[in-house]
Amino acid sequence: MGLLGAALGVLDGRPWLGLLGWGLLGLLGFLVFGLYVLHLAVVHFLPPQDLRRRYGAEWALVTGGSSGIGRSLCFRLAEQGLNVVVVALADDLLDKTAADLAAKFPERQFRKVPANLGKPGYLEAIDRATKDLDVQVVFNNAGYMPSGFFVKMTLPSLMANLECNLTSAVQITHHFTTKMVEGGLPGCVCFTSSAAALMPSPLSIQYAATKCFLSSFASSLATEVTSKGIDVLAVHPSPVASNFYSNKEQKAKMDALDFFQGFAISPDKLPDEILRAIGRTVYTDIGPTAYSFRLMMKVVDYNFLATLMSKIAHHLPDYKRNSVED
């Protein structure tokens, strides 16, 4: 007799069978939903960690550190007494962030590394800037989202996006984790993934795919280096209220994106949520969009959803609008 039949056993005069059935259903529900909610709640209510104290660290590095989440992280890490290497595009935002950090934390050291993570040469620039440092806290935060039909994008622009969102994170992680392991130094490596990694994302497919890679990469890397004192974390934030969504690469008008931006959270709220999670979990979801996506994918089979979307996407407003615009 199946679970449903067992649960209904009470109807045929065997109440113990019904209780057993409901108990099994409850256990299944706890395994599917309860462990996620419990783990999330425990992490959320723990205090943010002081990474300088946790690892005995002096230096942190943040990519994409000139704006949004990256900028907020730089200021929060400096508050903890860490010196910070800020890696970002060579523009006014980088100069302003470096100046603001130096003005607010005159007792700290800051090194700005102008680098385009979408083009080769960034790792050499980072290595030169940090050769004399023990960097034990690494935030791979840089990334951007091209939007529109995949076949309408140029191959060079796609490869530059892969380099920035994915390849640069792998190279930077390899560089610093190797130094930490060889030097016997504890530390952490964090990846800014996205709620978009949790489900199929038409018209932003490469962004979702690169973020999905980062989450998978982080979870597998954690199994190799946690025992060596290096914590690994993938962060899935909901949309963040920053200039991320005004990136020049975002060319498509998307109602879905506009809708989720309505639930955007301030980048200044993320650092403490991230600091709560480091070393306590490998994944952390932040904000209502990430929570809802995660829970939905526990109910709906990913393959079923992807197949369904492939059949109906051409009827949706975003698809039709961008088809006309292209």
Buried (B, 14 or more C-beta within 10 A) or exposed (E): EEEEEBBBBBEEEEEEBBBBBBEEBEEEEEEEBEEBEEBBEEBEEEEBBBBBEBBEBBBBBBBBBBBBBBBBBBBBBBBBBBBBBBBBBEEEBBBEBBEBBBEEBEEBBBBBBBBBBBEEEBBEBBEEBBEEBBBBBBBBBBBBBBBBBEEEBEEEEEEBBBBBBBBBBBBBBEBBBEBBBEEEBBBBBBBBBBBBBBBBBBBBBBBBBBBBBBBEBBBEBBEEBEEEBBBBBBBBBBBBBBEBBEEEBBBBBBEBBEEBBEBBBEBBBBBBBBBBBBBBBBBBBBBBBBBBBBBEEEEEEEEEBEEEBEEEBEEBEBBEBBEEEE
